[in-house]
Amino acid sequence: NAAACGPPGTPTPNNDSCFTSRWITGDSYTSWAADRNRTTLDVWGASLTGQWSPGAISIKSITAYRELHSTFNLDADNSPLPILGTTNKYDQKQLSQELQFSGTGINDRLKWLVGAYYLTEKGTDRNGINLSVASLLSGGKVENDSYAVFAQGSFKIADRFSITVGGRYTNEKKRFLPDTFITADRAGGSLLLLSRCFVRQQPIIPPNPTCVADPAVNPAGNRILPFSQVQVDASEFTPAVTLDYQASDEVMIYASYSKGFKAGGFTQRIFPPEPVTPSFNPEFATTWELGVKTELLDRRLRFNAAAFTTRYSNLQVIVNEGIAPKLRNAGRARIDGFEMEVEAAPNRAIRLNASLGYLDAGYREVLASAAPVTRASKLPEVPAWTASAGATATVLESDWGILRLRGDWTFKGAHFKDAVNSPIIRQSAVSLFSASVTALLLDERMALSVGGTNLSNKRYLITGYQDLQALGAAYGVYARPREWFVRLRYELR
């Protein structure tokens, strides 16, 4: 209420109807949310794998089915005020079938595999959204089909030199029927006017008070998107080539090249009304990698290292228009980096492991449609440095069992959580520690573990949404605080 509270950012009286800093608790794990945030998730599935080897050829079939039913509520403004709240209900089912044919040839120097894959998916996504200015039902029905054929062959050119070549042709069809409409207009009818003017076969822009509903796609005059099915198709061939050289019994060097893509689709949560369902195109990635894998000192030391570069085109990013998130194709980006890992067993009782990774990531081109993302923006969820280290010590071995201690450290460098680099949800560098004690009993058939995670009780973001300028707020989810656990495992033999 601008009359009572003033514009955002201005001092306000001690009025419980005003959205101010009084609703900030100072605790990352509590809020003043009026509606209890909750989630229910029911997932079940079944799979059947069969293999038959009638001769030189092996045939494998993998059939799988899955259903998912989920509901969750979110009071996004985290205050007692009815500013932004959502209720989501997902229902989805999918069936997949894969066939593989494999074998060897040329005196076992050639190993080959060919196959086919099919996936069909249907579902509904119903999003109830309550705003201070309106209430609406968002989402709709989805129906997706994916077909693919693939082949791979590995040929030993010499005793220590091999080449592997593969390829996959994928055809995908994604269909979306938007079923999203305004259920309450608390903005004096202006939103319904936009619906009547925009959501029609021939949109009227700018809006005109004389607009009437289009019975073909907006019969009730309250649709946010046209009630008509939209479809995107993708047909792509993605190759892969790997060369590997066994320099010795302990050292293998390899180089690889591969291409991949992530399918396009539609943005389903729209506000205010729009004349066309917004879509986005597939994202493409091309990767080159050079690496070495070793097992040294009579297999007591393992060291692997790799350097790589990945180039993205039609990169998909999420940006906001008002309060509605939209997927956009940003342009081109590149990630260069390296990673190393080492595992060591200096003696029978001690096992050590460590890893180190570095990424140099950035945009090479950004389209105007991705604003406010620019070439200077940082890629989300891409820290420059990551590292880990751990140790396992067997401190006791006897007739009754084995007692082991385990400790781990992980490090993740500073990074942004969203494409527009909102500073309020930037995560600074964080180190995490965990430890456990495990007793292996009954010939290691039983394992009893006691331990803790996030022992330093760090508060850090695991995800976040960009700054919602319309609300003057941002949204983030914090990881779990320090936790303790007891686990018991028994293996039937």
LOMAR-803748 format. One record per residue (C-alpha): residue in one letter; x, y, z. Coordinates in Angstrom, 3 decimals. Layout:
REM LOMAR-803748
SITE   aa         c1         c2         c3
SITE    A          X          Y          Z
...
This chain:
REM LOMAR-803748
SITE   aa         c1         c2         c3
SITE    N      0.000      0.000      0.000
SITE    A      1.981      2.992     -1.265
SITE    A     -0.335      5.469      0.444
SITE    A      0.225      3.958      3.889
SITE    C      3.755      2.655      3.536
SITE    G      5.382      4.788      0.847
SITE    P      7.495      3.528     -2.053
SITE    P     10.001      0.693     -1.458
SITE    G     13.109      1.767      0.431
SITE    T     11.550      4.716      2.262
SITE    P     11.172      4.910      6.052
SITE    T      7.753      3.647      7.154
SITE    P      5.750      3.831     10.365
SITE    N      5.536      0.832     12.646
SITE    N      2.694     -0.598     10.583
SITE    D      2.279     -4.372     10.374
SITE    S      0.750     -3.936      6.905
SITE    C      4.056     -2.632      5.512
SITE    F      6.716     -4.919      4.054
SITE    T      9.814     -3.670      5.875
SITE    S     12.927     -4.932      7.617
SITE    R     10.829     -5.823     10.675
SITE    W     10.068     -9.093      8.889
SITE    I     13.765    -10.026      8.762
SITE    T     14.509    -12.534     11.522
SITE    G     18.305    -12.465     11.302
SITE    D     18.296    -16.280     11.211
SITE    S     18.888    -18.065      7.895
SITE    Y     16.654    -20.966      8.944
SITE    T     13.547    -19.096     10.216
SITE    S     11.161    -16.563      8.700
SITE    W      7.847    -14.791      9.261
SITE    A      6.192    -16.708      6.427
SITE    A      2.421    -16.875      6.947
SITE    D      2.006    -20.224      5.205
SITE    R      4.104    -23.193      6.263
SITE    N      6.469    -24.172      3.469
SITE    R      6.020    -27.886      2.831
SITE    T      6.770    -30.525      0.236
SITE    T      5.331    -33.963     -0.503
SITE    L      6.917    -36.270     -3.032
SITE    D      5.812    -39.733     -4.126
SITE    V      7.953    -41.478     -6.732
SITE    W      7.820    -45.085     -7.808
SITE    G      9.260    -46.963    -10.711
SITE    A     10.209    -50.331    -12.056
SITE    S     12.810    -51.558    -14.499
SITE    L     13.495    -54.809    -16.300
SITE    T     16.865    -55.723    -17.806
SITE    G     17.359    -58.771    -19.962
SITE    Q     20.475    -60.033    -21.731
SITE    W     20.860    -62.788    -24.321
SITE    S     24.011    -64.010    -26.023
SITE    P     23.032    -66.389    -28.840
SITE    G     26.553    -66.446    -30.215
SITE    A     29.100    -63.808    -31.123
SITE    I     26.494    -61.071    -30.579
SITE    S     25.097    -60.024    -27.202
SITE    I     21.603    -58.491    -27.020
SITE    K     20.482    -56.368    -24.088
SITE    S     17.068    -54.850    -23.348
SITE    I     16.355    -52.217    -20.680
SITE    T     12.726    -51.286    -19.983
SITE    A     11.805    -48.725    -17.330
SITE    Y      8.677    -46.982    -16.048
SITE    R      8.351    -44.175    -13.508
SITE    E      5.618    -42.060    -11.944
SITE    L      6.008    -38.903     -9.885
SITE    H      3.423    -37.014     -7.834
SITE    S      4.503    -33.941     -5.896
SITE    T      3.010    -30.882     -4.222
SITE    F      4.747    -28.027     -2.457
SITE    N      3.933    -24.614     -1.038
SITE    L      6.172    -21.577     -0.869
SITE    D      5.617    -18.216      0.806
SITE    A      8.235    -16.398     -1.262
SITE    D      7.968    -13.013      0.499
SITE    N      8.657    -14.673      3.907
SITE    S      6.320    -12.286      5.705
SITE    P      2.751    -12.482      7.041
SITE    L      1.617    -10.270      4.134
SITE    P     -0.054    -11.719      0.996
SITE    I      2.599    -10.490     -1.464
SITE    L      3.818    -13.610     -3.266
SITE    G      2.907    -17.214     -2.519
SITE    T      2.838    -20.294     -4.728
SITE    T      1.357    -23.779     -4.621
SITE    N      2.682    -26.341     -7.105
SITE    K      1.311    -29.724     -8.055
SITE    Y      3.304    -32.007    -10.369
SITE    D      2.119    -35.251    -11.905
SITE    Q      4.390    -37.059    -14.359
SITE    K      4.848    -40.509    -15.861
SITE    Q      7.384    -41.834    -18.325
SITE    L      8.242    -45.037    -20.148
SITE    S     11.600    -45.814    -21.768
SITE    Q     12.936    -48.686    -23.821
SITE    E     16.530    -49.307    -24.890
SITE    L     17.976    -52.080    -27.053
SITE    Q     21.719    -52.760    -27.346
SITE    F     23.591    -55.098    -29.688
SITE    S     27.295    -55.630    -28.988
SITE    G     30.122    -57.878    -30.025
SITE    T     33.753    -58.177    -31.052
SITE    G     35.594    -58.702    -34.306
SITE    I     38.916    -58.659    -36.167
SITE    N     40.558    -61.066    -33.726
SITE    D     39.076    -59.208    -30.752
SITE    R     40.776    -55.961    -31.771
SITE    L     37.366    -54.384    -32.395
SITE    K     34.655    -53.973    -29.778
SITE    W     31.397    -52.537    -31.077
SITE    L     27.928    -51.581    -29.850
SITE    V     24.832    -50.290    -31.641
SITE    G     21.437    -49.526    -30.173
SITE    A     18.207    -47.604    -30.115
SITE    Y     16.401    -45.687    -27.379
SITE    Y     12.864    -44.367    -26.933
SITE    L     11.340    -42.232    -24.169
SITE    T      7.770    -40.999    -23.862
SITE    E      6.664    -38.657    -21.100
SITE    K      3.380    -37.051    -20.099
SITE    G      2.595    -34.778    -17.198
SITE    T      0.858    -31.759    -15.753
SITE    D      2.304    -28.869    -13.788
SITE    R     -0.270    -26.745    -11.962
SITE    N      1.036    -23.598    -10.261
SITE    G     -1.287    -21.567     -8.086
SITE    I      0.195    -18.082     -7.671
SITE    N     -1.143    -15.487     -5.231
SITE    L      0.110    -11.921     -5.634
SITE    S     -0.916     -8.721     -3.943
SITE    V     -2.377     -7.521     -7.261
SITE    A     -3.791    -10.796     -8.614
SITE    S     -4.253    -14.530     -8.257
SITE    L     -3.668    -16.887    -11.161
SITE    L     -3.284    -20.502    -12.144
SITE    S     -0.153    -21.180    -14.170
SITE    G      1.367    -24.219    -15.832
SITE    G     -0.230    -26.719    -18.161
SITE    K      0.238    -30.108    -19.788
SITE    V      3.423    -31.493    -21.305
SITE    E      3.925    -34.393    -23.693
SITE    N      7.430    -35.297    -24.828
SITE    D      8.898    -37.991    -27.059
SITE    S     12.566    -38.735    -27.667
SITE    Y     13.970    -41.203    -30.221
SITE    A     17.642    -42.031    -30.644
SITE    V     19.951    -44.442    -32.415
SITE    F     23.593    -44.759    -31.425
SITE    A     26.752    -46.674    -32.245
SITE    Q     30.250    -46.953    -30.835
SITE    G     33.321    -48.858    -31.853
SITE    S     36.697    -49.229    -30.153
SITE    F     39.560    -50.465    -32.329
SITE    K     43.024    -51.429    -31.110
SITE    I     45.328    -49.989    -33.773
SITE    A     48.438    -51.326    -32.012
SITE    D     49.131    -53.156    -28.768
SITE    R     49.132    -49.910    -26.782
SITE    F     47.142    -47.565    -29.013
SITE    S     43.343    -47.531    -29.444
SITE    I     40.718    -45.288    -30.994
SITE    T     37.063    -45.122    -29.989
SITE    V     34.499    -43.490    -32.274
SITE    G     30.849    -43.043    -31.454
SITE    G     27.808    -41.122    -32.498
SITE    R     24.183    -40.589    -31.533
SITE    Y     21.291    -39.252    -33.574
SITE    T     18.486    -37.841    -31.425
SITE    N     15.045    -36.631    -32.437
SITE    E     12.997    -34.911    -29.746
SITE    K      9.475    -33.499    -29.777
SITE    K      8.250    -31.351    -26.907
SITE    R      4.614    -30.290    -26.700
SITE    F      3.110    -27.866    -24.189
SITE    L     -0.519    -26.865    -23.695
SITE    P     -0.573    -23.699    -21.543
SITE    D     -3.493    -23.736    -19.141
SITE    T     -2.832    -20.505    -17.309
SITE    F     -5.365    -17.826    -16.466
SITE    I     -6.217    -15.040    -14.015
SITE    T     -8.510    -16.116    -11.177
SITE    A     -8.667    -12.724     -9.403
SITE    D     -7.734     -9.242    -10.657
SITE    R     -7.070     -6.869     -7.771
SITE    A     -5.574     -4.194    -10.058
SITE    G     -8.836     -2.575    -11.021
SITE    G     -9.358     -4.762    -14.097
SITE    S     -6.154     -3.706    -15.861
SITE    L     -4.774     -7.261    -15.967
SITE    L     -7.968     -8.648    -17.463
SITE    L     -7.817     -5.869    -20.056
SITE    L     -4.297     -7.018    -21.022
SITE    S     -5.606    -10.563    -21.285
SITE    R     -8.399     -9.574    -23.671
SITE    C     -6.050     -7.452    -25.798
SITE    F     -2.916     -9.620    -25.878
SITE    V     -4.145    -13.220    -25.726
SITE    R     -5.841    -13.483    -29.095
SITE    Q     -5.100    -14.663    -32.614
SITE    Q     -4.445    -11.063    -33.655
SITE    P     -3.087     -9.194    -30.568
SITE    I     -4.105     -5.579    -30.094
SITE    I     -0.990     -3.642    -29.126
SITE    P     -1.130     -1.171    -27.423
SITE    P     -4.138     -2.341    -25.388
SITE    N     -7.475     -0.724    -26.066
SITE    P    -10.368     -0.483    -23.575
SITE    T    -12.701     -1.753    -26.302
SITE    C    -10.919     -5.164    -26.527
SITE    V    -13.203     -8.172    -26.384
SITE    A    -12.235    -11.770    -25.687
SITE    D    -11.087    -13.979    -28.576
SITE    P    -13.291    -17.096    -28.360
SITE    A    -10.744    -19.237    -30.239
SITE    V     -7.874    -19.004    -27.715
SITE    N     -9.254    -16.942    -24.812
SITE    P    -12.997    -17.560    -24.490
SITE    A    -13.308    -16.337    -20.878
SITE    G    -11.090    -13.299    -21.455
SITE    N     -8.782    -14.165    -18.562
SITE    R     -6.027    -16.248    -20.201
SITE    I     -2.372    -15.329    -19.644
SITE    L     -1.231    -17.381    -22.658
SITE    P     -3.276    -18.669    -25.623
SITE    F     -5.015    -21.967    -24.872
SITE    S     -3.395    -23.772    -27.796
SITE    Q     -0.698    -26.432    -27.929
SITE    V      2.813    -25.391    -28.990
SITE    Q      5.664    -27.654    -30.068
SITE    V      9.428    -27.543    -30.505
SITE    D     11.455    -30.175    -32.371
SITE    A     15.135    -31.001    -32.274
SITE    S     17.083    -33.379    -34.509
SITE    E     20.788    -33.535    -33.724
SITE    F     23.790    -35.767    -34.378
SITE    T     26.376    -35.744    -31.580
SITE    P     29.735    -37.455    -32.242
SITE    A     32.539    -38.463    -29.881
SITE    V     36.130    -39.550    -30.534
SITE    T     38.728    -40.764    -28.013
SITE    L     42.379    -41.692    -28.574
SITE    D     44.218    -43.509    -25.791
SITE    Y     47.825    -44.616    -25.545
SITE    Q     49.046    -47.051    -22.908
SITE    A     52.533    -45.618    -22.406
SITE    S     53.324    -48.363    -19.860
SITE    D     51.508    -50.784    -17.614
SITE    E     51.071    -47.939    -15.140
SITE    V     50.391    -44.885    -17.373
SITE    M     47.641    -44.234    -19.919
SITE    I     47.348    -40.980    -21.906
SITE    Y     44.148    -40.011    -23.696
SITE    A     42.597    -37.235    -25.794
SITE    S     38.896    -36.849    -26.516
SITE    Y     36.443    -34.750    -28.495
SITE    S     32.666    -34.758    -28.040
SITE    K     29.561    -32.753    -28.805
SITE    G     26.273    -32.644    -26.944
SITE    F     23.079    -30.656    -26.701
SITE    K     20.348    -29.782    -24.208
SITE    A     16.887    -29.589    -25.721
SITE    G     14.877    -26.396    -25.954
SITE    G     11.403    -25.871    -24.563
SITE    F      8.926    -23.339    -23.229
SITE    T      8.629    -20.927    -20.330
SITE    Q      5.382    -21.748    -18.569
SITE    R      5.171    -19.217    -15.729
SITE    I      4.163    -15.921    -17.319
SITE    F      2.901    -12.692    -15.771
SITE    P      1.422    -10.388    -17.007
SITE    P     -0.385    -11.852    -20.103
SITE    E      1.524    -12.354    -23.364
SITE    P      0.288    -12.988    -26.924
SITE    V      2.664    -15.916    -27.635
SITE    T      4.033    -18.733    -25.467
SITE    P      7.749    -17.888    -25.085
SITE    S     10.154    -20.619    -26.162
SITE    F     13.909    -21.206    -26.121
SITE    N     16.222    -23.128    -28.447
SITE    P     18.561    -26.076    -27.747
SITE    E     21.911    -25.405    -26.080
SITE    F     25.046    -26.919    -27.644
SITE    A     28.391    -27.828    -26.093
SITE    T     31.646    -28.971    -27.691
SITE    T     34.397    -30.348    -25.430
SITE    W     38.071    -31.211    -25.960
SITE    E     39.970    -32.996    -23.188
SITE    L     43.543    -34.192    -22.694
SITE    G     44.423    -36.320    -19.705
SITE    V     46.515    -38.985    -18.034
SITE    K     45.541    -41.877    -15.750
SITE    T     48.146    -43.686    -13.673
SITE    E     48.503    -46.457    -11.115
SITE    L     51.979    -46.338     -9.577
SITE    L     54.064    -47.933     -6.827
SITE    D     52.569    -51.371     -7.195
SITE    R     49.058    -49.817     -7.404
SITE    R     49.439    -48.070     -4.063
SITE    L     49.291    -44.608     -5.714
SITE    R     46.734    -43.500     -8.262
SITE    F     47.083    -40.100     -9.966
SITE    N     44.753    -38.756    -12.652
SITE    A     44.822    -35.357    -14.319
SITE    A     42.962    -33.695    -17.190
SITE    A     42.797    -30.343    -18.962
SITE    F     39.723    -29.422    -20.954
SITE    T     37.855    -26.701    -22.787
SITE    T     34.101    -26.539    -23.400
SITE    R     32.472    -24.104    -25.797
SITE    Y     28.775    -23.363    -25.490
SITE    S     26.440    -21.873    -28.056
SITE    N     22.799    -20.858    -27.554
SITE    L     23.554    -21.018    -23.833
SITE    Q     20.339    -21.232    -21.792
SITE    V     20.063    -18.812    -18.860
SITE    I     17.220    -17.734    -16.572
SITE    V     16.395    -14.024    -16.355
SITE    N     13.437    -12.257    -14.778
SITE    E     10.848    -10.035    -16.375
SITE    G      9.193     -8.400    -13.389
SITE    I      8.436    -11.363    -11.136
SITE    A      8.337    -14.033    -13.868
SITE    P     11.457    -16.099    -14.636
SITE    K     12.161    -16.776    -18.305
SITE    L     14.639    -19.043    -20.041
SITE    R     16.611    -17.220    -22.716
SITE    N     19.346    -18.241    -25.138
SITE    A     22.164    -15.972    -24.005
SITE    G     24.729    -16.524    -26.770
SITE    R     28.178    -18.097    -26.548
SITE    A     30.336    -19.002    -23.551
SITE    R     33.525    -20.918    -22.835
SITE    I     34.894    -22.828    -19.856
SITE    D     38.576    -23.809    -19.681
SITE    G     39.974    -25.752    -16.787
SITE    F     41.881    -28.619    -15.279
SITE    E     41.338    -31.174    -12.547
SITE    M     43.597    -33.521    -10.628
SITE    E     42.912    -36.342     -8.221
SITE    V     45.152    -38.588     -6.190
SITE    E     44.523    -41.685     -4.078
SITE    A     47.239    -43.244     -1.961
SITE    A     47.595    -46.259      0.288
SITE    P     50.938    -45.784      2.068
SITE    N     50.225    -48.862      4.180
SITE    R     47.460    -51.346      4.851
SITE    A     45.789    -49.139      7.482
SITE    I     45.774    -45.734      5.776
SITE    R     43.889    -44.518      2.684
SITE    L     44.301    -40.913      1.485
SITE    N     42.552    -38.991     -1.290
SITE    A     42.642    -35.427     -2.608
SITE    S     41.432    -33.451     -5.623
SITE    L     41.892    -29.990     -7.097
SITE    G     39.977    -28.263     -9.878
SITE    Y     40.163    -24.904    -11.618
SITE    L     37.701    -23.264    -14.052
SITE    D     38.127    -20.136    -16.148
SITE    A     34.615    -19.355    -17.385
SITE    G     33.127    -16.445    -19.274
SITE    Y     30.731    -15.294    -21.953
SITE    R     32.041    -14.715    -25.464
SITE    E     28.823    -13.232    -26.855
SITE    V     25.545    -12.231    -25.208
SITE    L     22.364    -11.530    -27.136
SITE    A     20.214     -8.524    -26.322
SITE    S     17.300    -10.840    -25.446
SITE    A     19.285    -12.082    -22.423
SITE    A     19.467     -8.633    -20.768
SITE    P     20.448     -7.759    -18.095
SITE    V     23.117    -10.460    -18.632
SITE    T     26.170     -8.996    -20.396
SITE    R     29.586    -10.224    -21.529
SITE    A     30.974     -9.021    -18.201
SITE    S     28.577    -11.263    -16.247
SITE    K     29.883    -14.363    -14.515
SITE    L     28.435    -17.758    -15.325
SITE    P     26.219    -18.962    -12.444
SITE    E     27.283    -21.861    -10.240
SITE    V     30.847    -21.860    -11.611
SITE    P     33.499    -21.288     -8.905
SITE    A     37.088    -20.773    -10.030
SITE    W     38.538    -23.255     -7.521
SITE    T     37.287    -26.483     -5.972
SITE    A     39.221    -28.909     -3.792
SITE    S     38.756    -31.857     -1.479
SITE    A     40.773    -34.115      0.784
SITE    G     39.994    -37.120      2.914
SITE    A     41.539    -39.921      4.916
SITE    T     40.449    -43.314      6.192
SITE    A     42.355    -45.002      9.004
SITE    T     41.827    -48.567     10.152
SITE    V     42.630    -48.283     13.860
SITE    L     41.620    -51.749     14.986
SITE    E     41.366    -55.203     13.421
SITE    S     40.367    -58.201     15.518
SITE    D     38.309    -61.361     15.437
SITE    W     35.113    -59.409     16.180
SITE    G     35.534    -56.870     13.401
SITE    I     37.224    -53.749     12.063
SITE    L     37.098    -50.159     13.345
SITE    R     37.721    -47.303     10.888
SITE    L     37.900    -43.526     11.196
SITE    R     37.018    -41.237      8.276
SITE    G     37.489    -37.478      7.808
SITE    D     36.674    -35.262      4.807
SITE    W     37.226    -31.649      3.755
SITE    T     35.687    -29.937      0.725
SITE    F     36.229    -26.441     -0.614
SITE    K     34.173    -24.472     -3.125
SITE    G     35.213    -21.016     -4.264
SITE    A     33.067    -17.903     -4.463
SITE    H     30.378    -17.868     -7.159
SITE    F     27.061    -16.338     -8.148
SITE    K     23.812    -18.259     -7.883
SITE    D     22.001    -16.572    -10.773
SITE    A     22.710    -15.403    -14.302
SITE    V     22.326    -11.693    -13.514
SITE    N     24.885    -11.936    -10.683
SITE    S     22.710    -10.582     -7.873
SITE    P     25.198     -9.632     -5.132
SITE    I     22.748    -10.479     -2.348
SITE    I     22.820    -14.178     -3.293
SITE    R     26.500    -14.405     -4.135
SITE    Q     28.045    -17.287     -2.206
SITE    S     31.508    -16.635     -0.829
SITE    A     34.140    -19.378     -0.629
SITE    V     33.274    -22.084      1.888
SITE    S     35.059    -25.049      3.470
SITE    L     33.120    -27.986      4.915
SITE    F     34.228    -30.771      7.244
SITE    S     32.714    -34.148      8.072
SITE    A     33.856    -37.164     10.082
SITE    S     32.634    -40.632     10.994
SITE    V     33.500    -43.806     12.894
SITE    T     32.510    -47.142     11.363
SITE    A     32.551    -50.615     12.863
SITE    L     32.461    -53.549     10.417
SITE    L     31.107    -56.707     12.041
SITE    L     30.153    -60.280     11.109
SITE    D     32.738    -60.667      8.344
SITE    E     31.911    -57.117      7.181
SITE    R     28.272    -58.024      6.538
SITE    M     27.178    -55.453      9.136
SITE    A     28.341    -51.825      9.309
SITE    L     27.522    -49.408     12.125
SITE    S     28.510    -45.766     11.510
SITE    V     28.337    -42.690     13.731
SITE    G     29.349    -39.299     12.387
SITE    G     28.628    -35.681     11.615
SITE    T     28.377    -33.389      8.587
SITE    N     29.077    -29.666      8.262
SITE    L     30.943    -29.846     11.553
SITE    S     31.936    -26.165     11.477
SITE    N     28.215    -25.276     11.114
SITE    K     28.710    -23.120      8.028
SITE    R     25.735    -21.228      6.600
SITE    Y     25.916    -21.253      2.830
SITE    L     23.508    -21.066     -0.088
SITE    I     22.827    -24.122     -2.195
SITE    T     20.537    -22.263     -4.601
SITE    G     19.073    -18.826     -5.120
SITE    Y     16.842    -16.776     -7.384
SITE    Q     17.868    -13.477     -8.827
SITE    D     16.846    -10.197     -7.275
SITE    L     13.083     -9.740     -7.733
SITE    Q     13.087     -6.042     -8.572
SITE    A      9.300     -5.817     -8.417
SITE    L      9.446     -6.893     -4.759
SITE    G     12.845     -5.521     -3.806
SITE    A     13.860     -8.959     -2.548
SITE    A     15.794    -12.093     -3.408
SITE    Y     15.215    -15.710     -2.525
SITE    G     17.746    -18.324     -1.444
SITE    V     17.858    -21.778      0.112
SITE    Y     20.519    -22.502      2.732
SITE    A     22.180    -25.854      3.202
SITE    R     21.577    -27.921      6.294
SITE    P     23.427    -26.853      9.459
SITE    R     25.609    -29.206     11.506
SITE    E     24.012    -32.658     11.672
SITE    W     24.762    -35.959     13.419
SITE    F     23.830    -39.387     12.149
SITE    V     23.770    -43.088     13.065
SITE    R     23.562    -45.643     10.249
SITE    L     23.205    -49.397     10.324
SITE    R     23.659    -51.569      7.251
SITE    Y     23.312    -55.342      6.992
SITE    E     24.093    -57.353      3.890
SITE    L     22.402    -60.666      3.170
SITE    R     24.687    -63.197      1.550
